């Protein structure tokens, strides 16, 4: 859609480096960014339960229900943010931000089939697809509140299931990007964050924006 032509979308699987690369690009070019992940709690409060059945079910589950007692496939199928709940609120937020300069929007909530209607130039939307090793390493580096599986009765089992759930999600993203004829960037750890950011800047057409 023309009103969002200033937006550059960076989606992809968990642990692919979306936030890191967005921060690098925002700092390098002096442009704004919007984290869809950071808005999850805000959007959760704004969502009507009738419009978000997966979220309502998720709220009623204990930590062990969510991360231990379900299979990885069921964890993927019932996680609200993997299936577009609240995406309309995300678009509302983006439309309220300044449109006179590029805006970087990032997060795993950017599902290819939902983003595509808002993209007139396919190069302005890229999905990072991490290899299994890269994704696992990202999980293993998490600490504090980000390591939420530590609050379950069996953290090791919960983490193993989370890694498998996110493999399912990452593979689905890769398939959807291909079927929607959008752009993917595979991440395996062989390239530096600066190198990947430079490639994204080229794809996003940020070369005309003054670098800092």
Backbone as JSON Lines, residues from 0, in Angstrom:
{"i":0,"aa":"X","n":[0.83,-1.19,0.0],"ca":[0.0,0.0,0.0],"c":[0.87,1.25,0.0]}
{"i":1,"aa":"X","n":[0.54,2.25,-0.8],"ca":[1.39,3.44,-0.94],"c":[1.66,4.14,0.38]}
{"i":2,"aa":"X","n":[0.7,4.14,1.32],"ca":[0.91,4.88,2.57],"c":[1.98,4.26,3.45]}
{"i":3,"aa":"X","n":[2.39,3.02,3.15],"ca":[3.44,2.37,3.93],"c":[4.69,2.09,3.1]}
{"i":4,"aa":"X","n":[4.85,2.82,2.02],"ca":[6.02,2.61,1.17],"c":[7.32,3.01,1.86]}
{"i":5,"aa":"X","n":[7.23,3.8,2.91],"ca":[8.43,4.21,3.65],"c":[8.91,3.12,4.62]}
{"i":6,"aa":"X","n":[8.11,2.07,4.81],"ca":[8.43,1.03,5.79],"c":[9.33,-0.03,5.16]}
{"i":7,"aa":"X","n":[10.31,-0.48,5.95],"ca":[11.14,-1.62,5.59],"c":[10.87,-2.7,6.64]}
{"i":8,"aa":"X","n":[10.49,-3.87,6.17],"ca":[10.03,-4.94,7.05],"c":[11.12,-6.0,7.21]}
{"i":9,"aa":"X","n":[11.43,-6.38,8.44],"ca":[12.44,-7.42,8.7],"c":[11.83,-8.47,9.63]}
{"i":10,"aa":"X","n":[11.41,-9.58,9.05],"ca":[10.83,-10.67,9.81],"c":[11.76,-11.87,9.86]}
{"i":11,"aa":"X","n":[11.22,-12.98,10.34],"ca":[12.02,-14.2,10.36],"c":[11.88,-15.0,11.63]}
{"i":12,"aa":"X","n":[12.55,-16.13,11.63],"ca":[12.49,-17.04,12.75],"c":[13.16,-16.49,14.0]}
{"i":13,"aa":"X","n":[12.81,-17.07,15.13],"ca":[13.4,-16.65,16.41],"c":[14.91,-16.9,16.4]}
{"i":14,"aa":"X","n":[15.64,-15.96,17.02],"ca":[17.08,-16.12,17.14],"c":[17.85,-15.88,15.86]}
{"i":15,"aa":"X","n":[17.24,-15.21,14.88],"ca":[17.91,-14.98,13.6],"c":[18.72,-13.69,13.58]}
{"i":16,"aa":"X","n":[18.54,-12.83,14.57],"ca":[19.3,-11.58,14.63],"c":[18.54,-10.36,14.16]}
{"i":17,"aa":"X","n":[17.22,-10.43,14.12],"ca":[16.41,-9.32,13.62],"c":[16.63,-8.03,14.42]}
{"i":18,"aa":"X","n":[16.58,-8.15,15.74],"ca":[16.72,-6.97,16.59],"c":[18.1,-6.37,16.48]}
{"i":19,"aa":"X","n":[19.12,-7.22,16.48],"ca":[20.5,-6.73,16.36],"c":[20.71,-5.98,15.06]}
{"i":20,"aa":"X","n":[20.24,-6.54,13.95],"ca":[20.44,-5.9,12.65],"c":[19.61,-4.63,12.52]}
{"i":21,"aa":"X","n":[18.43,-4.62,13.09],"ca":[17.61,-3.41,13.06],"c":[18.29,-2.28,13.82]}
{"i":22,"aa":"X","n":[18.86,-2.59,14.97],"ca":[19.56,-1.56,15.74],"c":[20.77,-1.02,14.98]}
{"i":23,"aa":"X","n":[21.5,-1.91,14.32],"ca":[22.64,-1.47,13.52],"c":[22.21,-0.53,12.41]}
{"i":24,"aa":"X","n":[21.15,-0.9,11.7],"ca":[20.67,-0.07,10.59],"c":[20.12,1.25,11.09]}
{"i":25,"aa":"X","n":[19.37,1.22,12.18],"ca":[18.79,2.44,12.72],"c":[19.89,3.41,13.14]}
{"i":26,"aa":"X","n":[20.93,2.88,13.77],"ca":[22.04,3.72,14.21],"c":[22.85,4.23,13.02]}
{"i":27,"aa":"X","n":[23.09,3.36,12.06],"ca":[23.91,3.73,10.9],"c":[23.26,4.81,10.07]}
{"i":28,"aa":"X","n":[21.94,4.73,9.9],"ca":[21.25,5.66,9.01],"c":[20.42,6.71,9.76]}
{"i":29,"aa":"X","n":[20.39,6.62,11.09],"ca":[19.66,7.62,11.86],"c":[18.17,7.6,11.61]}
{"i":30,"aa":"X","n":[17.59,6.4,11.5],"ca":[16.16,6.28,11.21],"c":[15.45,5.56,12.35]}
{"i":31,"aa":"X","n":[14.13,5.68,12.37],"ca":[13.32,5.09,13.44],"c":[13.13,3.59,13.24]}
{"i":32,"aa":"X","n":[12.83,2.92,14.34],"ca":[12.54,1.49,14.27],"c":[11.36,1.18,15.19]}
{"i":33,"aa":"X","n":[10.72,0.06,14.9],"ca":[9.56,-0.38,15.67],"c":[9.69,-1.89,15.86]}
{"i":34,"aa":"X","n":[9.72,-2.31,17.13],"ca":[9.82,-3.73,17.47],"c":[8.45,-4.31,17.71]}
{"i":35,"aa":"X","n":[8.03,-5.24,16.89],"ca":[6.73,-5.88,17.09],"c":[6.74,-6.76,18.34]}
{"i":36,"aa":"X","n":[7.89,-7.34,18.66],"ca":[7.99,-8.17,19.86],"c":[7.75,-7.33,21.12]}
{"i":37,"aa":"X","n":[8.32,-6.11,21.14],"ca":[8.21,-5.26,22.32],"c":[6.78,-4.83,22.59]}
{"i":38,"aa":"X","n":[5.92,-4.91,21.57],"ca":[4.54,-4.46,21.71],"c":[3.58,-5.59,22.07]}
{"i":39,"aa":"X","n":[4.1,-6.79,22.29],"ca":[3.22,-7.93,22.57],"c":[2.36,-7.69,23.8]}
{"i":40,"aa":"X","n":[2.96,-7.24,24.9],"ca":[2.17,-7.05,26.12],"c":[1.12,-5.95,25.94]}
{"i":41,"aa":"X","n":[1.48,-4.89,25.24],"ca":[0.53,-3.8,24.99],"c":[-0.63,-4.29,24.14]}
{"i":42,"aa":"X","n":[-0.31,-5.0,23.07],"ca":[-1.35,-5.5,22.17],"c":[-2.21,-6.57,22.85]}
{"i":43,"aa":"X","n":[-1.61,-7.34,23.74],"ca":[-2.38,-8.35,24.48],"c":[-3.51,-7.71,25.26]}
{"i":44,"aa":"X","n":[-3.23,-6.55,25.85],"ca":[-4.24,-5.86,26.64],"c":[-5.32,-5.24,25.76]}
{"i":45,"aa":"X","n":[-4.96,-4.88,24.54],"ca":[-5.91,-4.21,23.65],"c":[-6.78,-5.18,22.87]}
{"i":46,"aa":"X","n":[-6.36,-6.42,22.75],"ca":[-7.09,-7.37,21.93],"c":[-8.38,-7.84,22.6]}
{"i":47,"aa":"X","n":[-9.44,-7.85,21.85],"ca":[-10.7,-8.4,22.32],"c":[-10.62,-9.92,22.29]}
{"i":48,"aa":"X","n":[-11.1,-10.58,23.32],"ca":[-10.97,-12.04,23.4],"c":[-11.67,-12.75,22.24]}
{"i":49,"aa":"X","n":[-12.76,-12.18,21.73],"ca":[-13.46,-12.82,20.62],"c":[-12.65,-12.8,19.33]}
{"i":50,"aa":"X","n":[-11.72,-11.82,19.23],"ca":[-10.9,-11.7,18.04],"c":[-9.55,-12.39,18.2]}
{"i":51,"aa":"X","n":[-9.3,-12.93,19.38],"ca":[-8.0,-13.55,19.66],"c":[-8.18,-14.82,20.48]}
{"i":52,"aa":"X","n":[-8.79,-15.85,19.91],"ca":[-9.04,-17.08,20.69],"c":[-7.76,-17.79,21.14]}
{"i":53,"aa":"X","n":[-6.72,-17.74,20.31],"ca":[-5.47,-18.38,20.71],"c":[-4.85,-17.67,21.91]}
{"i":54,"aa":"X","n":[-4.89,-16.34,21.88],"ca":[-4.34,-15.57,23.0],"c":[-5.12,-15.84,24.28]}
{"i":55,"aa":"X","n":[-6.43,-15.92,24.18],"ca":[-7.25,-16.17,25.36],"c":[-6.9,-17.54,25.96]}
{"i":56,"aa":"X","n":[-6.74,-18.54,25.1],"ca":[-6.37,-19.87,25.59],"c":[-4.98,-19.85,26.22]}
{"i":57,"aa":"X","n":[-4.05,-19.13,25.58],"ca":[-2.67,-19.04,26.06],"c":[-2.64,-18.41,27.45]}
{"i":58,"aa":"X","n":[-3.45,-17.37,27.66],"ca":[-3.49,-16.7,28.95],"c":[-3.91,-17.64,30.08]}
{"i":59,"aa":"X","n":[-4.77,-18.59,29.77],"ca":[-5.31,-19.48,30.78],"c":[-4.38,-20.65,31.12]}
{"i":60,"aa":"X","n":[-3.3,-20.8,30.37],"ca":[-2.38,-21.91,30.58],"c":[-1.28,-21.54,31.57]}
{"i":61,"aa":"X","n":[-0.83,-22.52,32.33],"ca":[0.33,-22.32,33.21],"c":[1.6,-22.4,32.38]}
{"i":62,"aa":"X","n":[2.72,-22.04,32.98],"ca":[4.01,-22.14,32.27],"c":[4.28,-23.58,31.82]}
{"i":63,"aa":"X","n":[3.97,-24.54,32.68],"ca":[4.2,-25.94,32.31],"c":[3.23,-26.38,31.2]}
{"i":64,"aa":"X","n":[1.99,-25.89,31.26],"ca":[1.04,-26.19,30.19],"c":[1.57,-25.71,28.85]}
{"i":65,"aa":"X","n":[2.14,-24.51,28.86],"ca":[2.6,-23.89,27.62],"c":[3.85,-24.56,27.06]}
{"i":66,"aa":"X","n":[4.82,-24.83,27.93],"ca":[6.15,-25.16,27.44],"c":[6.62,-26.58,27.72]}
{"i":67,"aa":"X","n":[5.86,-27.36,28.49],"ca":[6.27,-28.74,28.78],"c":[5.21,-29.76,28.35]}
{"i":68,"aa":"X","n":[3.96,-29.51,28.68],"ca":[2.93,-30.54,28.51],"c":[2.42,-30.67,27.08]}
{"i":69,"aa":"X","n":[2.68,-29.69,26.23],"ca":[2.3,-29.79,24.82],"c":[3.45,-30.32,23.98]}
{"i":70,"aa":"X","n":[3.12,-30.89,22.84],"ca":[4.16,-31.26,21.87],"c":[4.64,-29.99,21.18]}
{"i":71,"aa":"X","n":[5.85,-30.0,20.6],"ca":[6.32,-28.82,19.85],"c":[5.36,-28.4,18.73]}
{"i":72,"aa":"X","n":[4.74,-29.38,18.06],"ca":[3.79,-29.05,16.99],"c":[2.58,-28.32,17.56]}
{"i":73,"aa":"X","n":[2.1,-28.78,18.72],"ca":[0.96,-28.11,19.36],"c":[1.36,-26.74,19.88]}
{"i":74,"aa":"X","n":[2.59,-26.61,20.36],"ca":[3.08,-25.31,20.82],"c":[3.09,-24.31,19.67]}
{"i":75,"aa":"X","n":[3.51,-24.77,18.52],"ca":[3.49,-23.89,17.33],"c":[2.06,-23.55,16.94]}
{"i":76,"aa":"X","n":[1.19,-24.54,16.92],"ca":[-0.18,-24.33,16.44],"c":[-1.01,-23.44,17.37]}
{"i":77,"aa":"X","n":[-0.64,-23.35,18.64],"ca":[-1.45,-22.6,19.6],"c":[-0.81,-21.29,20.05]}
{"i":78,"aa":"X","n":[0.35,-20.95,19.53],"ca":[1.01,-19.7,19.94],"c":[0.42,-18.55,19.14]}
{"i":79,"aa":"X","n":[-0.27,-17.61,19.79],"ca":[-1.07,-16.6,19.06],"c":[-0.27,-15.74,18.1]}
{"i":80,"aa":"X","n":[0.98,-15.43,18.45],"ca":[1.75,-14.48,17.65],"c":[2.35,-15.14,16.41]}
{"i":81,"aa":"X","n":[2.27,-16.46,16.32],"ca":[2.7,-17.16,15.1],"c":[1.57,-17.24,14.07]}
{"i":82,"aa":"X","n":[0.37,-16.73,14.43],"ca":[-0.78,-16.92,13.56],"c":[-1.56,-15.63,13.3]}
{"i":83,"aa":"X","n":[-0.91,-14.51,13.52],"ca":[-1.46,-13.24,13.07],"c":[-2.37,-12.52,14.03]}
{"i":84,"aa":"X","n":[-2.63,-13.07,15.21],"ca":[-3.49,-12.34,16.14],"c":[-2.81,-11.03,16.56]}
{"i":85,"aa":"X","n":[-3.53,-9.94,16.48],"ca":[-2.98,-8.64,16.84],"c":[-2.23,-7.93,15.73]}
{"i":86,"aa":"X","n":[-2.19,-8.52,14.53],"ca":[-1.43,-7.88,13.45],"c":[-2.06,-6.55,13.05]}
{"i":87,"aa":"X","n":[-3.37,-6.44,13.13],"ca":[-4.03,-5.19,12.77],"c":[-3.62,-4.05,13.72]}
{"i":88,"aa":"X","n":[-3.38,-4.38,14.99],"ca":[-2.92,-3.37,15.93],"c":[-1.52,-2.9,15.6]}
{"i":89,"aa":"X","n":[-0.71,-3.81,15.14],"ca":[0.65,-3.48,14.71],"c":[0.6,-2.48,13.55]}
{"i":90,"aa":"X","n":[-0.25,-2.74,12.58],"ca":[-0.38,-1.83,11.43],"c":[-0.89,-0.47,11.88]}
{"i":91,"aa":"X","n":[-1.83,-0.45,12.83],"ca":[-2.32,0.82,13.36],"c":[-1.18,1.63,13.96]}
{"i":92,"aa":"X","n":[-0.32,0.96,14.74],"ca":[0.82,1.65,15.35],"c":[1.75,2.23,14.29]}
{"i":93,"aa":"X","n":[2.06,1.44,13.28],"ca":[2.99,1.88,12.24],"c":[2.43,3.08,11.5]}
{"i":94,"aa":"X","n":[1.14,3.09,11.26],"ca":[0.52,4.21,10.54],"c":[0.54,5.5,11.35]}
{"i":95,"aa":"X","n":[0.68,5.4,12.66],"ca":[0.73,6.59,13.5],"c":[2.12,7.18,13.6]}
{"i":96,"aa":"X","n":[3.13,6.49,13.07],"ca":[4.5,6.98,13.14],"c":[4.82,7.85,11.92]}
{"i":97,"aa":"X","n":[5.84,8.72,12.01],"ca":[6.18,9.62,10.9],"c":[6.42,8.85,9.6]}
{"i":98,"aa":"X","n":[5.87,9.38,8.51],"ca":[5.98,8.71,7.21],"c":[6.88,9.46,6.24]}
{"i":99,"aa":"X","n":[7.61,10.46,6.74],"ca":[8.45,11.27,5.85],"c":[9.89,10.76,5.78]}
{"i":100,"aa":"X","n":[10.13,9.61,6.38],"ca":[11.47,9.0,6.35],"c":[11.3,7.49,6.54]}
{"i":101,"aa":"X","n":[12.34,6.71,6.19],"ca":[12.22,5.25,6.34],"c":[11.96,4.84,7.79]}
{"i":102,"aa":"X","n":[11.2,3.77,7.93],"ca":[10.91,3.18,9.24],"c":[11.2,1.7,9.17]}
{"i":103,"aa":"X","n":[12.02,1.21,10.1],"ca":[12.34,-0.21,10.17],"c":[11.38,-0.9,11.14]}
{"i":104,"aa":"X","n":[10.65,-1.88,10.64],"ca":[9.73,-2.66,11.47],"c":[10.25,-4.09,11.53]}
{"i":105,"aa":"X","n":[10.45,-4.6,12.73],"ca":[11.05,-5.94,12.84],"c":[10.32,-6.8,13.86]}
{"i":106,"aa":"X","n":[10.46,-8.12,13.67],"ca":[9.93,-9.08,14.64],"c":[9.38,-10.33,13.99]}
{"i":107,"aa":"X","n":[9.25,-11.37,14.79],"ca":[8.76,-12.65,14.25],"c":[7.27,-12.59,13.92]}
{"i":108,"aa":"X","n":[6.57,-11.57,14.4],"ca":[5.13,-11.43,14.12],"c":[4.86,-11.03,12.67]}
{"i":109,"aa":"X","n":[5.9,-10.68,11.93],"ca":[5.72,-10.25,10.53],"c":[5.63,-11.48,9.63]}
{"i":110,"aa":"X","n":[4.46,-12.05,9.54],"ca":[4.24,-13.23,8.7],"c":[4.15,-12.8,7.24]}
{"i":111,"aa":"X","n":[4.81,-13.52,6.35],"ca":[4.87,-13.09,4.94],"c":[3.52,-12.8,4.31]}
{"i":112,"aa":"X","n":[2.53,-13.66,4.54],"ca":[1.23,-13.48,3.9],"c":[0.49,-12.27,4.44]}
{"i":113,"aa":"X","n":[0.82,-11.84,5.66],"ca":[0.18,-10.66,6.25],"c":[0.88,-9.37,5.83]}
{"i":114,"aa":"X","n":[2.18,-9.44,5.66],"ca":[2.95,-8.25,5.28],"c":[2.79,-7.93,3.8]}
{"i":115,"aa":"X","n":[2.69,-8.94,2.97],"ca":[2.73,-8.75,1.51],"c":[1.75,-7.68,1.01]}
{"i":116,"aa":"X","n":[0.5,-7.6,1.48],"ca":[-0.4,-6.57,0.95],"c":[0.07,-5.14,1.2]}
{"i":117,"aa":"X","n":[1.02,-4.96,2.13],"ca":[1.51,-3.62,2.46],"c":[2.84,-3.3,1.79]}
{"i":118,"aa":"X","n":[3.29,-4.17,0.9],"ca":[4.59,-4.01,0.26],"c":[4.42,-3.83,-1.24]}
{"i":119,"aa":"X","n":[4.79,-2.66,-1.76],"ca":[4.72,-2.44,-3.2],"c":[6.03,-2.8,-3.88]}
{"i":120,"aa":"X","n":[7.15,-2.71,-3.13],"ca":[8.45,-3.11,-3.64],"c":[8.91,-4.33,-2.85]}
{"i":121,"aa":"X","n":[8.96,-5.52,-3.46],"ca":[9.31,-6.75,-2.74],"c":[10.66,-6.67,-2.01]}
{"i":122,"aa":"X","n":[11.57,-5.85,-2.47],"ca":[12.88,-5.74,-1.83],"c":[12.8,-5.01,-0.49]}
{"i":123,"aa":"X","n":[11.68,-4.4,-0.21],"ca":[11.53,-3.67,1.05],"c":[11.08,-4.57,2.2]}
{"i":124,"aa":"X","n":[10.99,-5.86,1.96],"ca":[10.62,-6.82,3.02],"c":[11.54,-8.03,2.9]}
{"i":125,"aa":"X","n":[12.22,-8.35,4.0],"ca":[13.17,-9.47,4.02],"c":[12.91,-10.3,5.28]}
{"i":126,"aa":"X","n":[12.98,-11.61,5.12],"ca":[12.83,-12.53,6.26],"c":[14.15,-13.26,6.48]}
{"i":127,"aa":"X","n":[14.65,-13.2,7.7],"ca":[15.86,-13.92,8.08],"c":[15.5,-15.36,8.42]}
{"i":128,"aa":"X","n":[16.24,-16.28,7.84],"ca":[16.01,-17.7,8.09],"c":[17.3,-18.28,8.69]}
{"i":129,"aa":"X","n":[17.32,-18.54,10.01],"ca":[18.53,-19.03,10.64],"c":[18.7,-20.55,10.49]}
{"i":130,"aa":"X","n":[19.93,-20.98,10.42],"ca":[20.2,-22.42,10.47],"c":[19.91,-22.92,11.88]}
{"i":131,"aa":"X","n":[19.8,-24.23,12.01],"ca":[19.49,-24.82,13.32],"c":[20.56,-24.45,14.34]}
{"i":132,"aa":"X","n":[21.84,-24.56,13.95],"ca":[22.92,-24.26,14.88],"c":[22.9,-22.81,15.34]}
{"i":133,"aa":"X","n":[22.64,-21.9,14.41],"ca":[22.6,-20.48,14.74],"c":[21.44,-20.19,15.7]}
{"i":134,"aa":"X","n":[20.3,-20.8,15.42],"ca":[19.11,-20.61,16.25],"c":[19.33,-21.15,17.65]}
{"i":135,"aa":"X","n":[19.9,-22.35,17.75],"ca":[20.15,-22.95,19.06],"c":[21.12,-22.1,19.88]}
{"i":136,"aa":"X","n":[22.15,-21.58,19.23],"ca":[23.13,-20.75,19.94],"c":[22.48,-19.49,20.49]}
{"i":137,"aa":"X","n":[21.54,-18.93,19.73],"ca":[20.85,-17.73,20.19],"c":[20.02,-18.03,21.44]}
{"i":138,"aa":"X","n":[19.35,-19.18,21.47],"ca":[18.58,-19.57,22.67],"c":[19.52,-19.76,23.86]}
{"i":139,"aa":"X","n":[20.64,-20.4,23.61],"ca":[21.56,-20.71,24.72],"c":[22.2,-19.46,25.31]}
{"i":140,"aa":"X","n":[22.2,-18.35,24.56],"ca":[22.78,-17.1,25.07],"c":[21.77,-16.28,25.89]}
{"i":141,"aa":"X","n":[20.52,-16.65,25.86],"ca":[19.5,-15.85,26.56],"c":[19.68,-15.93,28.07]}
{"i":142,"aa":"X","n":[19.42,-14.81,28.72],"ca":[19.55,-14.72,30.16],"c":[18.35,-13.95,30.73]}
{"i":143,"aa":"X","n":[18.17,-14.05,32.05],"ca":[17.15,-13.28,32.72],"c":[15.75,-13.58,32.23]}
{"i":144,"aa":"X","n":[14.97,-12.5,32.04],"ca":[13.57,-12.65,31.64],"c":[13.43,-13.31,30.28]}
{"i":145,"aa":"X","n":[14.44,-13.17,29.42],"ca":[14.38,-13.78,28.09],"c":[14.43,-15.31,28.16]}
{"i":146,"aa":"X","n":[15.02,-15.84,29.22],"ca":[15.09,-17.3,29.4],"c":[13.89,-17.76,30.22]}
{"i":147,"aa":"X","n":[12.69,-17.53,29.68],"ca":[11.46,-17.76,30.43],"c":[11.24,-19.24,30.77]}
{"i":148,"aa":"X","n":[11.85,-20.14,30.02],"ca":[11.68,-21.58,30.28],"c":[12.26,-21.99,31.64]}
{"i":149,"aa":"X","n":[13.11,-21.14,32.21],"ca":[13.67,-21.44,33.53],"c":[12.6,-21.4,34.62]}
{"i":150,"aa":"X","n":[11.44,-20.82,34.29],"ca":[10.35,-20.73,35.27],"c":[9.4,-21.93,35.19]}
{"i":151,"aa":"X","n":[9.8,-22.96,34.45],"ca":[9.01,-24.18,34.37],"c":[9.57,-25.23,35.34]}
{"i":152,"aa":"X","n":[8.83,-26.33,35.49],"ca":[9.28,-27.4,36.4],"c":[10.47,-28.17,35.84]}
{"i":153,"aa":"X","n":[10.64,-28.13,34.52],"ca":[11.74,-28.87,33.88],"c":[12.33,-28.01,32.76]}
{"i":154,"aa":"X","n":[13.22,-27.07,33.11],"ca":[13.76,-26.14,32.12],"c":[14.43,-26.81,30.93]}
{"i":155,"aa":"X","n":[15.16,-27.89,31.15],"ca":[15.84,-28.55,30.04],"c":[14.84,-29.1,29.03]}
{"i":156,"aa":"X","n":[13.8,-29.72,29.52],"ca":[12.78,-30.27,28.62],"c":[12.04,-29.15,27.91]}
{"i":157,"aa":"X","n":[11.73,-28.09,28.64],"ca":[11.03,-26.96,28.03],"c":[11.88,-26.33,26.93]}
{"i":158,"aa":"X","n":[13.17,-26.15,27.17],"ca":[14.05,-25.55,26.17],"c":[14.15,-26.42,24.94]}
{"i":159,"aa":"X","n":[14.26,-27.74,25.13],"ca":[14.33,-28.65,23.99],"c":[13.07,-28.54,23.13]}
{"i":160,"aa":"X","n":[11.92,-28.45,23.78],"ca":[10.66,-28.33,23.04],"c":[10.56,-26.98,22.33]}
{"i":161,"aa":"X","n":[11.03,-25.93,23.0],"ca":[11.01,-24.61,22.38],"c":[11.87,-24.58,21.12]}
{"i":162,"aa":"X","n":[13.03,-25.19,21.2],"ca":[13.91,-25.22,20.03],"c":[13.25,-25.96,18.86]}
{"i":163,"aa":"X","n":[12.55,-27.04,19.17],"ca":[11.85,-27.79,18.11],"c":[10.66,-26.98,17.58]}
{"i":164,"aa":"X","n":[9.93,-26.33,18.48],"ca":[8.83,-25.48,18.03],"c":[9.32,-24.4,17.08]}
{"i":165,"aa":"X","n":[10.45,-23.79,17.42],"ca":[10.95,-22.71,16.58],"c":[11.56,-23.22,15.28]}
{"i":166,"aa":"X","n":[12.0,-24.47,15.27],"ca":[12.4,-25.07,13.98],"c":[11.18,-25.15,13.06]}
{"i":167,"aa":"X","n":[10.06,-25.58,13.6],"ca":[8.83,-25.67,12.81],"c":[8.45,-24.29,12.28]}
{"i":168,"aa":"X","n":[8.52,-23.28,13.14],"ca":[8.16,-21.92,12.73],"c":[9.11,-21.4,11.66]}
{"i":169,"aa":"X","n":[10.41,-21.58,11.85],"ca":[11.38,-21.08,10.87],"c":[11.2,-21.74,9.51]}
{"i":170,"aa":"X","n":[10.92,-23.04,9.5],"ca":[10.71,-23.73,8.23],"c":[9.42,-23.25,7.57]}
{"i":171,"aa":"X","n":[8.4,-22.97,8.35],"ca":[7.15,-22.44,7.8],"c":[7.37,-21.06,7.19]}
{"i":172,"aa":"X","n":[8.13,-20.23,7.87],"ca":[8.45,-18.9,7.34],"c":[9.16,-19.01,6.0]}
{"i":173,"aa":"X","n":[10.16,-19.89,5.92],"ca":[10.9,-20.07,4.68],"c":[9.99,-20.5,3.54]}
{"i":174,"aa":"X","n":[9.08,-21.42,3.82],"ca":[8.14,-21.89,2.8],"c":[7.18,-20.78,2.37]}
{"i":175,"aa":"X","n":[6.69,-20.0,3.33],"ca":[5.76,-18.93,3.01],"c":[6.43,-17.81,2.22]}
{"i":176,"aa":"X","n":[7.67,-17.49,2.56],"ca":[8.4,-16.47,1.81],"c":[8.54,-16.9,0.35]}
{"i":177,"aa":"X","n":[8.88,-18.17,0.14],"ca":[9.02,-18.67,-1.22],"c":[7.69,-18.66,-1.96]}
{"i":178,"aa":"X","n":[6.62,-19.1,-1.32],"ca":[5.33,-19.18,-2.0],"c":[4.76,-17.8,-2.3]}
{"i":179,"aa":"X","n":[5.09,-16.81,-1.46],"ca":[4.61,-15.44,-1.69],"c":[5.55,-14.65,-2.59]}
{"i":180,"aa":"X","n":[6.64,-15.29,-3.02],"ca":[7.64,-14.66,-3.89],"c":[8.23,-13.4,-3.25]}
{"i":181,"aa":"X","n":[8.58,-13.56,-2.0],"ca":[9.23,-12.5,-1.25],"c":[10.69,-12.87,-1.02]}
{"i":182,"aa":"X","n":[11.41,-12.07,-0.25],"ca":[12.86,-12.24,-0.14],"c":[13.27,-12.82,1.2]}
{"i":183,"aa":"X","n":[14.2,-13.76,1.16],"ca":[14.76,-14.37,2.36],"c":[16.26,-14.11,2.4]}
{"i":184,"aa":"X","n":[16.8,-14.08,3.6],"ca":[18.24,-13.98,3.8],"c":[18.61,-15.05,4.82]}
{"i":185,"aa":"X","n":[19.4,-16.03,4.39],"ca":[19.75,-17.14,5.27],"c":[20.94,-16.76,6.15]}
{"i":186,"aa":"X","n":[20.83,-17.12,7.42],"ca":[21.82,-16.73,8.42],"c":[22.41,-17.98,9.06]}
{"i":187,"aa":"X","n":[23.73,-18.15,8.94],"ca":[24.37,-19.35,9.49],"c":[25.55,-19.03,10.41]}
{"i":188,"aa":"X","n":[25.81,-17.75,10.66],"ca":[26.9,-17.37,11.53],"c":[28.22,-17.15,10.83]}
{"i":189,"aa":"X","n":[28.26,-17.37,9.53],"ca":[29.52,-17.21,8.79],"c":[29.81,-15.76,8.43]}
{"i":190,"aa":"X","n":[28.82,-14.88,8.58],"ca":[28.99,-13.47,8.25],"c":[28.77,-12.61,9.49]}
{"i":191,"aa":"X","n":[29.47,-11.5,9.56],"ca":[29.32,-10.6,10.69],"c":[27.99,-9.86,10.61]}
{"i":192,"aa":"X","n":[27.56,-9.33,11.74],"ca":[26.34,-8.53,11.76],"c":[26.49,-7.31,10.86]}
{"i":193,"aa":"X","n":[27.67,-6.7,10.84],"ca":[27.89,-5.53,9.98],"c":[27.73,-5.9,8.51]}
{"i":194,"aa":"X","n":[28.21,-7.07,8.11],"ca":[28.09,-7.51,6.73],"c":[26.63,-7.73,6.35]}
{"i":195,"aa":"X","n":[25.89,-8.38,7.24],"ca":[24.47,-8.62,6.98],"c":[23.69,-7.3,6.94]}
{"i":196,"aa":"X","n":[24.04,-6.38,7.83],"ca":[23.37,-5.08,7.84],"c":[23.62,-4.33,6.54]}
{"i":197,"aa":"X","n":[24.83,-4.43,6.02],"ca":[25.16,-3.77,4.75],"c":[24.33,-4.35,3.61]}
{"i":198,"aa":"X","n":[24.17,-5.67,3.59],"ca":[23.34,-6.28,2.55],"c":[21.88,-5.85,2.69]}
{"i":199,"aa":"X","n":[21.38,-5.81,3.92],"ca":[20.0,-5.37,4.12],"c":[19.81,-3.92,3.69]}
{"i":200,"aa":"X","n":[20.79,-3.08,4.0],"ca":[20.7,-1.68,3.58],"c":[20.59,-1.57,2.06]}
{"i":201,"aa":"X","n":[21.35,-2.41,1.36],"ca":[21.29,-2.43,-0.11],"c":[19.92,-2.88,-0.59]}
{"i":202,"aa":"X","n":[19.42,-3.98,-0.01],"ca":[18.11,-4.48,-0.42],"c":[17.0,-3.48,-0.1]}
{"i":203,"aa":"X","n":[17.12,-2.81,1.04],"ca":[16.1,-1.87,1.48],"c":[16.18,-0.53,0.79]}
{"i":204,"aa":"X","n":[17.24,-0.33,0.0],"ca":[17.39,0.95,-0.69],"c":[17.71,2.09,0.26]}
{"i":205,"aa":"X","n":[18.48,1.8,1.29],"ca":[18.83,2.84,2.27],"c":[20.1,3.59,1.9]}
{"i":206,"aa":"X","n":[20.68,3.3,0.77],"ca":[21.92,3.95,0.36],"c":[21.75,5.45,0.17]}
{"i":207,"aa":"X","n":[20.53,5.86,-0.17],"ca":[20.27,7.29,-0.38],"c":[20.02,8.04,0.91]}
{"i":208,"aa":"X","n":[19.94,7.31,2.04],"ca":[19.73,7.95,3.34],"c":[21.1,8.26,3.93]}
{"i":209,"aa":"X","n":[21.26,9.45,4.45],"ca":[22.57,9.86,4.98],"c":[22.99,8.95,6.12]}
{"i":210,"aa":"X","n":[24.18,8.37,5.98],"ca":[24.71,7.5,7.04],"c":[25.32,8.33,8.13]}
{"i":211,"aa":"X","n":[25.3,7.76,9.35],"ca":[25.91,8.45,10.5],"c":[27.09,7.66,11.01]}
